[in-house]
């Protein structure tokens, strides 16, 4: 939709575009981007809005524009091709293809003249030496198949010893000064930090907790965090969490809200509670659609400049604040007279801890709190007078599944059950608007759902319903999760390879059929499903679910061992294999409160529920009239206990943790 008025004659991804290419014997440009992508906007302005460039594209090519968030399957295929050809990827992603869809060239951002030169050179080659391009396309097709070959090599199962090695390998990539991975730019990786917290709760490793707290603290005080409105930007361009690309995505903020709430439950740190609640509030205030469902993203750009909505010159601050407030704000937010960023602008960040700030200013705590509140209110009001960044209003099933998990966990870990209302409302909305007959749609936009869901959608939404069941004990959510798991197996599972493919078996055929295996910013759909299948198999007595989950690990054992940072959620599934699924069933009058307390004290891959429904795991429990906790692990059950402390001791003894 952002490209609707370009002079380029864009087609959507559809059969008409490809049949036209075949009938006219033209090469095809597949250009993939997303609404909040800064460099997509730059290339659009330089190339796709330029009449001379559009003329070259229209005369010699059939041009297809793809929203990677709507069609991640298309994006994944051509991103693989770009990685194979250039060794790198990113967006905008531009692939030049034969009329049969096979790529012969791929890259990311191109300035105008270089882009036109490339197009003319490849078109000339197509006319004068077509055999060369056809041969290259064949080689590329072979390379893509090899790249996506799923091999289940014989190997030993995971053990407690191999689990210890995973964290040691992962730790080598940690930045112990700034947190996060030891590289720039810096991306928040909630899945890695969730695993790090699991490492602490599984093994009692104090270094794991230290690193998690360091990273969460640095991110919360950096410019990547919005100190006025809450929520995180996509990533920082530097190694200090300072200067972000300013787009704000639902999937980041959902996962980070859940992560910070869990960190608060473990540590009791007030900052983590504040960030969790502010991030949840940002999602509700700025991404929740009036009709229900959470929209995808806010753009980085406004008024023709990246980050303009969020940054301030010193002059703008002086007009918004009193002199007292301005002097305090300069210290609080690290404001420089000529700007701490480019073009005289300041990115708000917090270079000093509260005690350091009190010492430097000589203020008392009451004045400090008052000034913080007044400054935040006035600067937010000043922002509200500006042109807002563009809003991507489409609602994506997978990302709303992540939000469903986040709302359930924020309610659970912050001990504020009022947040559960939002979670339940979202759960009902997804089922009513993005599902029919147990089959999900990926996109809800302009009042209707469309595009059949991919594996990621089923995995994230099923996980969300499972988390909502664990938090509420309401069987309705377990039922919905089970329906989606059954549909996932029917549509996506390959029993021979023992993995799930990203696209359904009855869906559109692309040049390759991919299986999404590595855990990136969003976890692999396979690893999400693996953990859900293990838990649901035990809850519902469906041993077939457990067998599928165990089989999934065969495809990634070596990768998990060698590259645990890219397989951190798989490492949690490996924990279940090595240790056995720890189950804690709470019964009696205070069962829900016991379960809430326990979820904050044991690894996230453990199953903790309160008995409210007649399902196999809960059968025969809860008849005594008192509150009890039944602890089981790896086919071993202990005598029920009547305190959470005693239950945690049983689990820690099983795990081998000795605080």
Secondary structure, 3 states (H helix, E strand, C coil): CCCCCCCCCEECCCHHHHHHHHHHCCEEEEEEECCCCHHHHHHHHHHHCCHHHHHHHHHHEEEEEEECCCCHHHHHHHHHHHHHHHCCCCCCEEEEECCCCCEEEEECCCCHHHHHHHHHHHHHHHHHCHHHHHHHHHHHHHHHHHHCCCCCCCCCCCCHHHHHHHHHHHHCCECCCCCCECCCCEECCHHHHHHHHHHHHHHCCHHHHHHHHHHHHHHHHCCCECCCCCCECCEECCCCCCCEECCEEHHHHHHHHHHHHHHHHHHCCHHHHHHHHHHHHHHHHHCECCCCCEEEEECCEECCEECCCCCECHHHHHHHCCHHHHHHHHHHCCCCCCCCCHHHCECCCCCCCHHHHHHHHCCCHHHHHHHHHHHHHHHHHHHCCCCCCCEEEEEEHHHHHHHHHHHHHHHHHCCCHHHHHHHHHHHHHHHHHCEECCEEEEEEECCEEEEECCHHHHHHHHHHHHHHHHHHCCHHHHHHHHHHHHHHHHHHEECCCCEECCCCCCCCCCCCCCCCCCCCCCCCHHHHHHHHHHHHHHHHCCHHHHHHHHHHHHHCHHHHHHCHHHCHHHHHHHHHHHHCCEEEEEECCCHHHHHHHHHCCCCCCCEEEECCCCCHHHCCCCCCCCCEEEEEECCEECCCECCHHHHHHHHHHHHCCCC
